[in-house]
Amino acid sequence: MSQHTDELKDSYDVVVIGGGAAGLNGAMMLGRSRRSVAVIDGGQPRNAPADAVHGLFGHDGTPPAELLARGREEVRRYGGHVVDGEVAGAVRTGERFTVTLTDGRAVGARRLLVATGLVDVLPDLAGLRERWGRDVVHCPYCHGWEVRDRAIGILATGPNSVHQALLFRQLSADVTYLTHLSRPEDEQAELMSARGIEIVDGKVAGLEITDDRISGVRLADDTVLPREVVAVGSRMVARAGFLEDLGLKAVEHPSGMGEHIPADPTGRTDVAGIWVAGNVTDLAAQVGASAAAGALAGAQINADLVMAEAQQAVDSRRTTGHDGEHPTAAGGPDGMEPAPRSPSHPAEFWESFYGGDEKPWSGKPNQALVSEVGDLPVPDGGTALDLGCGAGADAIWLAGQGWDVTGVDIARAALDEALAEAAEAGVSERTRWLRRDLNTEFPEGSWDLVAATYLHSPVELAREEVLRRAAAAVAPGGTLVVIGHQGPPSWQPELPAHVHFPTTDEVIAAVVRDGWRVERAETVVVPLTAPDGTAGSRTDNAVRLRRC
């Protein structure tokens, strides 16, 4: 398998936990739908001991590691990330999830696809685990052809062992049923006898190994029964303990084969926002079935996000009277024209917003930012970061005050405008412009001033996570300024249930840890003109913090 692993970003549309057939195929479908997706893989595939994958159309005989390596590269081809790591837990905050890894890393997600597979719990018998996937097998469809016509012993562990014996009898005339933990009922014994399957009573004590191959099965009375292959039904237990804090727990499978996470046919679980695919829910699924389930779950997750984003756009229009958020979410004026359309992907939305024929911004800096920053002394060589800079008015004003400014926005159309405006203002040497999706690509470095001015969006934005990264990007002694809405316009007294504008206290609590001083925390009433032309207003807040 390729040793290449991607850097884990802060946030994605979907985090896929588990990088087997189900997880990778689900991630590929999401990537093809232009979703940001990361696969977190613990590197413990169930079929690792096997020499090859069998029964998979077009890939029969492919080594498992080679198949997974191909799958990883296919995910990357569509912009997905594949990250090595083991998940320790996951929690929900509002509509988002935070997944924590055992090494301390954390990542945010709007939806989760869990494809962690299962653990095969084998009988406590010396040597059994070591030979698992070689000459200790369980599935006639996975391994049967490779052990055909050999002497096979069925190590009975439960009622399903009779069915297992009958299936292997199709592949070899020399099959022996070892009762060990489960003696068959009379009718079952008759079936096996009619098929020439010998039944041997008694406990199995161990395996006889000769030249690194099974040569026999030793019973508790020291009798050795010559066998070349041992077939055993494992108890299959879903790898899902990390889901318990989210209200999902593995339960007994109706077949009695083990424990699984229940889901509907599309992989949707009882917990909103979480899908499962592969052996974590379908204990008997082979590689092909797991991959198909992952693809179906990926498509369903994308459809779920599409509908959520469409509803969000409708709610935003009803809340603000237009299709997009207050344009100062990207550095524009206090009023705005409707965006031309409301695409679901953040980059598409803001490209559409800034790429229209009319300019939805005034070219003037936000007065709230001027008020908060105007009295700050600019240190020698002082640097500033403007998050969601839009067409650059705030960044250009900061450069005019003597700051060396980095403006960041998701829309190329906005940055093209900012570049031209900076040249016209004569501050090109003090400005640079970065195109980044702050959900997944926060700029590296530290700055003396970091400004997040009206950093809101009607499409996906992990605002709290972005603000935490913003705080981390402030240099010692530097300043963080956060300005945003605290409530809806006066003509829209109620917000939709899923929309929340934080108070000043909530902003401070979200970003401040030890080593910060609150310099200002203000609530201001901003005069606005309502859609019907009458006077209106909106409540905003402004927070200025100093890093000690």
ROLO-906017 format. One record per residue (C-alpha): residue in three letters; x, y, z. Coordinates in steps of 0.001 Angstrom, whole numbers, padded with zeros to 6 digits, always signed. Example, Ala and Ser with C-alpha at 12.3 -4.5 7.8 and 13.67 -1.06 7.14 Angstrom:
Ala+012300-004500+007800
Ser+013670-001060+007140
! end
This chain:
Met+000000+000000+000000
Ser+001162+003534-000756
Gln+002833+005181+002233
His+001678+008610+001128
Thr-000732+010270+003552
Asp-002380+013661+003290
Glu-002365+016458+005846
Leu-005583+016521+007842
Lys-007335+019893+007475
Asp-009577+021465+010101
Ser-012936+020738+008541
Tyr-014657+018897+005688
Asp-018128+018351+004337
Val-017754+014666+005179
Val-015299+012692+007249
Val-015141+009005+006348
Ile-013901+006828+009182
Gly-012380+003672+007786
Gly-010408+003279+004559
Gly-011508-000116+003268
Ala-013657-000811+000221
Ala-016778+000818+001679
Gly-015036+003932+002968
Leu-012932+004584-000113
Asn-015787+004045-002547
Gly-018016+006316-000484
Ala-015310+008988-000414
Met-014805+008716-004173
Met-018514+009281-004808
Leu-018451+012322-002538
Gly-015340+013695-004225
Arg-016985+013274-007609
Ser-019846+015364-006223
Arg-017345+018143-005406
Arg-017581+017563-001679
Ser-014606+018127+000584
Val-013931+014726+002109
Ala-011284+013099+004276
Val-010808+009395+004887
Ile-009261+008523+008252
Asp-007858+005008+008177
Gly-006392+003032+011057
Gly-004517+000679+008718
Gln-006055-002569+009995
Pro-008057-004029+007092
Arg-009921-007211+007941
Asn-008599-009000+004862
Ala-004948-008074+005426
Pro-003886-011713+006098
Ala-005351-012883+002778
Asp-003162-013218-000322
Ala-005836-011932-002671
Val-009358-010605-003037
His-011701-013078-004724
Gly-015146-012880-006249
Leu-014788-009189-007178
Phe-015554-008567-010841
Gly-012538-007227-012711
His-010255-007540-009684
Asp-010307-011228-008796
Gly-006909-012263-007465
Thr-005777-008721-006642
Pro-003775-008463-003380
Pro-005820-006512-000788
Ala-003095-003924-000217
Glu-002853-003228-003956
Leu-006623-002777-004249
Leu-006683-000327-001338
Ala-003740+001625-002763
Arg-005630+002043-006035
Gly-008699+003169-004126
Arg-006735+005764-002171
Glu-005338+007285-005346
Glu-008809+007385-006896
Val-010104+009325-003883
Arg-007216+011794-004215
Arg-007929+012161-007935
Tyr-011202+013852-006993
Gly-009683+016108-004339
Gly-010246+013882-001307
His-007681+013444+001457
Val-006603+010092+002874
Val-005104+010335+006339
Asp-003542+007633+008495
Gly-004845+007719+012044
Glu-007025+006015+014620
Val-010242+007646+015783
Ala-010657+007930+019550
Gly-014093+009545+019681
Ala-016599+011908+018134
Val-019001+014520+019492
Arg-021701+016722+018014
Thr-021910+020491+018454
Gly-025082+021835+016883
Glu-025226+020543+013316
Arg-021530+019625+013142
Phe-019345+016798+014357
Thr-015849+016890+015791
Val-013802+013731+015334
Thr-010798+013274+017630
Leu-007843+011031+016839
Thr-005744+009145+019354
Asp-002752+011374+018577
Gly-004701+014484+019618
Arg-005654+015787+016193
Ala-009262+016845+015646
Val-011328+017500+012545
Gly-014784+018953+011961
Ala-017429+017531+009632
Arg-020989+018190+008577
Arg-021671+014489+008038
Leu-019962+011219+008979
Leu-019644+007995+007014
Val-018499+005172+009279
Ala-016908+002243+007451
Thr-014652+000821+010151
Gly-015508-002809+009461
Leu-015441-005470+012120
Val-013210-007591+014310
Asp-013273-011373+013963
Val-013359-012903+017434
Leu-012020-016444+017172
Pro-012266-019333+019617
Asp-009500-019370+022210
Leu-007385-022002+020531
Ala-003610-021832+020223
Gly-002404-021080+016699
Leu-005791-020263+015260
Arg-005281-016507+014966
Glu-001766-016877+013531
Arg-003061-018960+010620
Trp-006185-016880+010010
Gly-006617-016084+006315
Arg-004124-018744+005293
Asp-005262-022307+006096
Val-007704-021198+008790
Val-010616-019740+006815
His-014256-018848+007302
Cys-015930-017989+003996
Pro-016365-020519+001164
Tyr-016909-017684-001309
Cys-013743-015854-000252
His-011395-018823+000142
Gly-013266-021941-000982
Trp-011803-022294-004461
Glu-008291-022040-003039
Val-008884-024956-000598
Arg-010960-027132-002934
Asp-010433-030907-002797
Arg-008413-030660+000421
Ala-009115-032235+003796
Ile-011226-029630+005601
Gly-012214-029599+009255
Ile-015197-027492+010335
Leu-014571-026137+013846
Ala-018125-025754+015124
Thr-018831-022603+017128
Gly-022615-022304+016757
Pro-025708-023279+014742
Asn-024370-021589+011595
Ser-021481-024063+011511
Val-023760-026699+009974
His-024514-024367+007069
Gln-020799-023664+006766
Ala-020062-027402+006565
Leu-022616-027914+003801
Leu-021160-025027+001802
Phe-017588-026343+002041
Arg-018858-029799+001068
Gln-019653-028275-002319
Leu-015906-027676-002716
Ser-014395-030834-001235
Ala-015514-034426-000676
Asp-013374-034646+002487
Val-015148-032523+005110
Thr-015285-033329+008826
Tyr-017517-031569+011353
Leu-015768-031090+014713
Thr-018477-030468+017339
His-016136-028487+019673
Leu-018641-025815+020871
Ser-021796-026864+018997
Arg-023262-030307+018418
Pro-025825-030446+015575
Glu-029506-031284+016052
Asp-030640-034663+014741
Glu-032063-033238+011520
Gln-028896-031280+010922
Ala-026771-034358+011551
Glu-028871-036269+009043
Leu-028298-033598+006402
Met-024545-033745+006868
Ser-024461-037508+006968
Ala-026385-037668+003714
Arg-023701-035475+002160
Gly-020869-037630+003478
Ile-019718-035201+006175
Glu-018241-037065+009141
Ile-019177-035765+012612
Val-016464-036020+015274
Asp-017473-035332+018867
Gly-015263-033689+021435
Lys-013294-030522+022134
Val-010427-029468+019914
Ala-007225-028865+021874
Gly-005030-027397+019150
Leu-003626-027520+015648
Glu-000799-029680+014382
Ile+001625-027709+012175
Thr+004165-029278+009831
Asp+006424-027189+007573
Asp+004313-024085+008287
Arg+001104-025822+007220
Ile-001775-027384+009115
Ser-001318-031141+009104
Gly-003965-032101+011639
Val-006340-031184+014438
Arg-005568-032499+017915
Leu-008554-033357+020085
Ala-008730-033103+023869
Asp-008053-036854+024177
Asp-004850-036384+022144
Thr-006331-037987+019069
Val-004984-036293+015940
Leu-007327-036034+012989
Pro-005426-035370+009732
Arg-006692-032109+008202
Glu-005171-029543+005836
Val-007638-026705+006345
Val-009745-025563+009291
Ala-012921-023570+008643
Val-014299-021662+011606
Gly-017152-019215+012015
Ser-015858-016186+013910
Arg-018013-013929+016026
Met-018041-010679+014086
Val-018119-007481+016151
Ala-018398-004025+014580
Arg-015564-001589+015281
Ala-017810+001150+016612
Gly-017022+001903+020247
Phe-016066+005494+019394
Leu-019679+006174+018328
Glu-021217+005661+021755
Asp-020967+009341+022736
Leu-023074+010102+019658
Gly-025790+007680+020727
Leu-024837+004808+018418
Lys-023966+001434+019884
Ala-023413-001940+018254
Val-026248-004388+018891
Glu-026732-008097+018236
His-027225-008922+014568
Pro-030470-010809+013780
Ser-028413-013668+012338
Gly-026676-014267+015661
Met-023279-013880+013937
Gly-022182-010923+016053
Glu-022802-007221+016657
His-023469-004487+014108
Ile-024681-000889+013775
Pro-028248-000997+012383
Ala-029076+001198+009391
Asp-031640+001534+006621
Pro-030838+000204+003112
Thr-029020+003444+002209
Gly-026749+003277+005271
Arg-028555+006018+007228
Thr-028478+005359+010979
Asp-030908+006464+013678
Val-028589+009396+014494
Ala-028993+012322+012115
Gly-025931+013025+010009
Ile-024300+009594+010406
Trp-024231+006872+007760
Val-022606+003436+007919
Ala-021431+001111+005150
Gly-019689-002238+004809
Asn-019067-004799+007527
Val-019731-002355+010367
Thr-023420-002791+009534
Asp-023539-005793+007154
Leu-021477-008508+008806
Ala-021574-010862+005806
Ala-020729-008313+003082
Gln-017803-009186+000825
Val-015559-006576-000769
Gly-017859-005945-003733
Ala-020958-005541-001593
Ser-019103-003273+000830
Ala-017854-001059-001999
Ala-021374-000823-003450
Ala-022788+000075-000022
Gly-020156+002783+000363
Ala-021046+004258-003028
Leu-024753+004285-002135
Ala-024095+005900+001248
Gly-021842+008536-000347
Ala-024542+009439-002853
Gln-027159+009635-000098
Ile-024948+011891+002029
Asn-024422+014240-000903
Ala-028166+014343-001558
Asp-028786+015099+002118
Leu-026316+017992+002010
Val-027816+019331-001210
Met-031265+019503+000369
Ala-029892+021075+003560
Glu-028071+023739+001554
Ala-031131+024471-000561
Gln-033230+024923+002566
Gln-030495+027066+004095
Ala-030566+029334+001044
Val-034348+029648+001336
Asp-034089+030449+005046
Ser-031379+033015+004359
Arg-033531+034741+001758
Arg-036454+034853+004167
Thr-034226+036119+006983
Thr-032303+038851+005176
Gly-034542+039668+002252
His-031924+038527-000265
Asp-030116+035428-001433
Gly-026823+035964+000345
Glu-025566+036973+003757
His-024601+040557+004568
Pro-021809+041118+002043
Thr-019398+042195+004717
Ala-019115+038454+005269
Ala-016489+039030+002621
Gly-015631+042660+003274
Gly-018354+044548+001406
Pro-020800+047359+002307
Asp-023712+047455+004722
Gly-026353+046810+002049
Met-026393+044452-000878
Glu-028192+043268-003967
Pro-029335+039638-004213
Ala-026719+037155-005356
Pro-027360+035929-008912
Arg-027969+032355-007710
Ser-027391+030146-004699
Pro-025107+027244-005613
Ser-024600+024663-002905
His-020801+024684-002806
Pro-019246+027677-000950
Ala-016781+028466-003749
Glu-019557+028434-006340
Phe-021792+030640-004199
Trp-019181+033357-003659
Glu-017859+033201-007232
Ser-021438+033788-008345
Phe-021855+036596-005820
Tyr-018733+038506-006885
Gly-018768+037523-010557
Gly-022010+039219-011566
Asp-022377+042306-013718
Glu-023223+044540-010752
Lys-020826+045196-007881
Pro-022458+044143-004579
Trp-019974+046226-002531
Ser-019187+049890-001980
Gly-015403+049808-002008
Lys-015381+051399+001443
Pro-014016+049736+004587
Asn-016435+048559+007251
Gln-016845+051374+009749
Ala-016983+048860+012592
Leu-013478+047696+011694
Val-012247+051288+011399
Ser-013600+051988+014880
Glu-011982+048933+016425
Val-008586+049166+014717
Gly-008135+052850+014002
Asp-006564+053583+017392
Leu-004185+050611+017315
Pro-000513+051533+016931
Val+001069+049775+013969
Pro+004234+047960+015074
Asp+007348+048215+012940
Gly+006756+045755+010099
Gly+003293+045035+011517
Thr+001372+042293+009716
Ala-002385+041829+009406
Leu-004621+038994+008204
Asp-008083+039803+006817
Leu-010298+036687+006768
Gly-013002+036669+004109
Cys-011565+039792+002546
Gly-013928+039869-000440
Ala-013122+042688-002823
Gly-010460+043941-000421
Ala-011825+047212+000977
Asp-010885+046406+004595
Ala-007466+045034+003659
Ile-006692+048037+001451
Trp-007673+050412+004276
Leu-005411+048507+006692
Ala-002532+048723+004217
Gly-003120+052457+004019
Gln-002650+052629+007796
Gly+000780+050996+007485
Trp-000014+047287+007914
Asp+001411+044602+005627
Val-001827+042783+004878
Thr-002715+039282+003732
Gly-006277+039086+002390
Val-007919+035656+002204
Asp-011089+034750+000343
Ile-012629+031722-001361
Ala-013700+033578-004528
Arg-011204+034237-007293
Ala-013500+036924-008711
Ala-013307+038802-005396
Leu-009520+038546-005225
Asp-009144+039739-008825
Glu-011133+042825-007870
Ala-009077+043283-004683
Leu-005832+043094-006651
Ala-007006+045794-009045
Glu-008314+048023-006234
Ala-005038+047700-004303
Ala-003079+048797-007372
Glu-005364+051788-007856
Ala-004959+052727-004170
Gly-001179+052444-004436
Val-000811+049745-001761
Ser+000103+046733-003899
Glu+003437+046360-002131
Arg+001688+046131+001232
Thr-000949+043565+000186
Arg-001001+039981-000894
Trp-004047+037875-001717
Leu-004646+034187-001011
Arg-007466+032038-002339
Arg-008467+029645+000435
Asp-011556+027780+001616
Leu-011333+028567+005329
Asn-013330+025432+006121
Thr-010372+023310+005075
Glu-007363+025537+004267
Phe-006517+028078+006931
Pro-003374+030027+005955
Glu-000196+029111+007802
Gly+001754+031687+009788
Ser+001184+034308+012487
Trp+000145+037971+012315
Asp+000144+040999+014620
Leu-003503+041648+013737
Val-006129+039148+012648
Ala-009521+040498+011595
Ala-012710+038516+011040
Thr-015233+041098+009896
Tyr-018786+039815+009369
Leu-017530+036325+008735
His-020949+034815+008048
Ser-022175+032770+005113
Pro-025462+031273+003887
Val-023503+028257+002683
Glu-021126+026052+004614
Leu-018797+027832+007042
Ala-017398+026269+010218
Arg-017287+029698+011857
Glu-016290+028706+015389
Glu-013489+026484+014117
Val-012266+029248+011807
Leu-012267+031724+014701
Arg-010293+029298+016879
Arg-007710+029017+014105
Ala-007756+032800+013787
Ala-006938+033143+017488
Ala-004103+030637+017119
Ala-002702+032737+014241
Val-002306+035871+016395
Ala+001325+036526+017306
Pro+002242+037157+020984
Gly+001192+040705+021863
Gly-001042+040808+018799
Thr-004744+041595+018388
Leu-007781+039626+017275
Val-010833+041574+016090
Val-014137+039777+015514
Ile-017101+041766+014203
Gly-020399+040153+013297
His-024157+040034+013502
Gln-025822+039453+016851
Gly-029361+039376+015562
Pro-031524+039561+012430
Pro-032705+042790+010773
Ser-035551+044558+012572
Trp-038005+043608+009839
Gln-037217+039915+010386
Pro-037750+039415+014134
Glu-037124+035669+014200
Leu-034305+033547+012827
Pro-034799+030050+011408
Ala-034155+027386+014031
His-030765+026382+012575
Val-029426+029968+012311
His-027616+031412+015302
Phe-025785+034747+015538
Pro-023541+034703+018639
Thr-023460+037288+021426
Thr-020223+039006+022417
Asp-019879+036577+025351
Glu-020296+033606+023026
Val-017657+034966+020648
Ile-015220+035405+023534
Ala-015963+031959+024949
Ala-015444+030340+021548
Val-011944+031683+020963
Val-010369+032777+024250
Arg-008186+030520+026350
Asp-005547+031437+028908
Gly-003234+034241+027864
Trp-005777+036669+026405
Arg-007113+040056+027529
Val-010487+041428+026448
Glu-009954+045041+025350
Arg-013419+045706+023941
Ala-016720+043831+023797
Glu-019423+046071+022361
Thr-022940+045719+021034
Val-023982+048289+018450
Val-027200+049047+016602
Val-026588+049529+012886
Pro-029141+051604+010905
Leu-030381+049902+007736
Thr-032995+050422+005055
Ala-035663+047716+004979
Pro-036680+046065+001676
Asp-039825+048256+001595
Gly-037725+051428+001861
Thr-038516+052198+005497
Ala-035931+052737+008233
Gly-034701+049605+009984
Ser-031768+048388+012013
Arg-029723+045378+013028
Thr-027742+044554+016173
Asp-024062+043709+015684
Asn-021217+043042+018057
Ala-017515+043850+018066
Val-014866+042088+020131
Arg-011212+043108+020398
Leu-008823+040755+022174
Arg-005130+041093+022994
Arg-002829+038098+023198
Cys-000580+038464+026239
! end
